[in-house]
Amino acid sequence: MADTLYGYYRSSAAYRVRIALNLKGLSVTHVPLHLRQGAQHGPAYRAINPAGLVPWFVADGGPALGQSLAIIEYLEEAHPAPPLLPAGLAARAYAREIAHTIACDIHPLGNLRVLEKLSADYGETAQGRAAWNRHWMAAGLRAIEARLARTAGHFAIGDAPGLADLCIVPQLYNARRFGLDLSPYPRLAAVDAAARALPAFIAAAPENQPDHEEG
C-alpha cells in the first residue's frame, strides 16, 4: 500500500506536501476533497480528521498526521535523502524561519475559513477579502525578501531546493491569485521561478492535479 494524502488542488498547505513528496521521490495515493463545496466538513472526513482541514497524511504502516510542516518534518526524518533541510545549523534555522513565516504568519490569515468568516460575520465583500489577503501576504513577504538577501543562491537557501522553497512557491501562487504586485520582491520571484521549473514542483502544481477541473 502507498501513503495517502487528503488534499485540495488549490490548498497551499497540501501543495507544500505534494512538493515535498515529489522531491523525496515518494509515491502517494491522492484523495481530493473539494473545500469550496464543504467536503472537509462532512462526517466521513471528520471521522478521519477531526480538525476538518487539509492536508491529512496517512503513512503506510505509520502515523496519520495533519499540519503541513509536521507532515514534511516526518517525511524528512523517515526518508532523509535527499534532504529538505540544508547543511549547517544557521542555514537550517533560516529555512525553518521562512517556512514558519509563511505557514504560521501569512497563511492562517488568508485561509478559506477565515475569509468566509469575514463575509459571514462582518459582511466583507469578495474585493475586501482579497484586499485583506494582499495586506497580510505583503507583510510576510517583505520579511522573507529581506532574509533572502542573506541566504539566497539559485534557491532560497543556497543552490538546492528544500523546505523554504516548497513553502514559497505555493504562497506566491496564492499571491498571484489574489492580485498581489510581486515587483517589490525580486529575490522571491527569482527563487519561485527557479523552483517552478523543476519536475517535482511542476508535478505538484495545482493545474496538474486531477481535481483541478472541479474549480
Residue pairs with C-beta under 8 A, 6 or more apart in sequence:
1 60
1 61
2 27
2 28
2 29
2 60
3 21
3 26
3 27
3 28
3 29
3 57
3 58
3 59
3 60
4 28
4 29
4 30
4 31
4 57
4 58
4 60
5 14
5 17
5 18
5 21
5 28
5 29
5 30
5 31
5 55
5 56
5 57
5 58
6 14
6 31
6 32
6 33
6 45
6 48
6 49
6 54
6 55
6 56
6 57
6 58
7 14
7 15
7 17
7 18
7 30
7 31
7 32
7 33
7 54
7 55
7 56
8 14
8 32
8 33
8 34
8 35
8 40
8 54
8 211
9 32
9 206
9 207
9 209
9 210
9 211
9 212
9 214
10 35
10 177
10 206
11 35
11 54
11 55
12 107
12 170
12 171
12 173
12 174
13 53
13 54
13 55
13 67
13 68
13 103
13 107
13 170
14 54
14 55
14 68
15 169
15 170
15 173
15 204
15 205
15 206
16 68
16 69
16 72
16 103
16 166
16 167
16 170
17 55
17 57
17 68
17 71
17 72
17 75
18 203
18 204
18 209
19 165
19 166
19 169
19 170
19 200
19 201
19 204
20 71
20 72
20 75
20 76
20 84
20 163
20 166
21 27
21 28
21 75
21 204
22 199
22 200
22 201
22 203
22 204
23 82
23 84
23 161
23 162
23 166
23 200
24 75
24 79
24 82
24 84
26 75
26 79
30 209
30 210
32 209
32 210
32 211
32 214
33 39
33 40
33 45
33 54
34 211
34 214
35 54
35 112
36 112
36 215
39 45
40 52
40 53
40 54
41 52
45 52
46 52
48 56
48 64
49 56
49 64
49 66
51 66
53 66
55 66
55 68
55 71
56 64
56 65
56 66
57 64
57 65
57 66
57 71
57 74
58 64
58 65
59 65
59 74
59 78
62 74
62 78
63 74
65 71
65 74
68 103
69 99
69 100
69 103
72 84
72 163
72 166
75 84
76 83
76 84
76 85
76 163
83 162
84 162
84 163
84 166
85 91
85 92
85 95
85 96
85 162
85 163
86 92
86 95
86 157
86 158
86 160
86 162
91 151
91 157
91 158
94 147
94 150
94 151
94 157
94 164
95 156
95 157
95 162
95 163
95 164
96 163
97 147
98 144
98 147
98 156
98 157
98 163
98 164
98 167
98 168
99 163
99 164
99 167
101 140
101 143
101 144
102 140
102 144
102 167
102 168
102 171
103 167
105 136
105 139
105 140
106 136
106 137
106 139
106 140
106 141
106 171
107 171
108 114
109 132
109 133
109 136
110 132
110 133
110 136
110 137
110 174
110 178
115 129
115 132
115 133
118 124
118 128
118 129
118 132
119 125
119 126
119 129
124 132
130 178
130 179
133 174
133 178
134 175
134 178
134 179
134 180
137 171
137 174
137 175
137 178
137 180
138 180
138 184
141 171
141 175
141 180
141 184
141 185
141 188
142 184
142 185
144 168
144 185
144 188
145 184
145 185
145 186
145 187
145 188
148 156
148 187
148 188
148 191
149 187
151 157
151 158
151 164
152 158
152 187
152 190
152 191
153 159
154 194
155 161
155 162
155 164
155 165
155 191
155 194
155 195
156 162
156 164
156 165
156 168
156 191
157 164
161 194
161 195
161 198
161 200
161 201
165 191
165 195
165 201
166 195
166 201
168 188
168 191
168 192
168 195
169 192
169 195
169 196
169 201
172 182
172 188
172 189
172 192
173 205
173 206
175 182
176 182
182 188
182 189
195 201
196 202
196 205
202 208
206 212
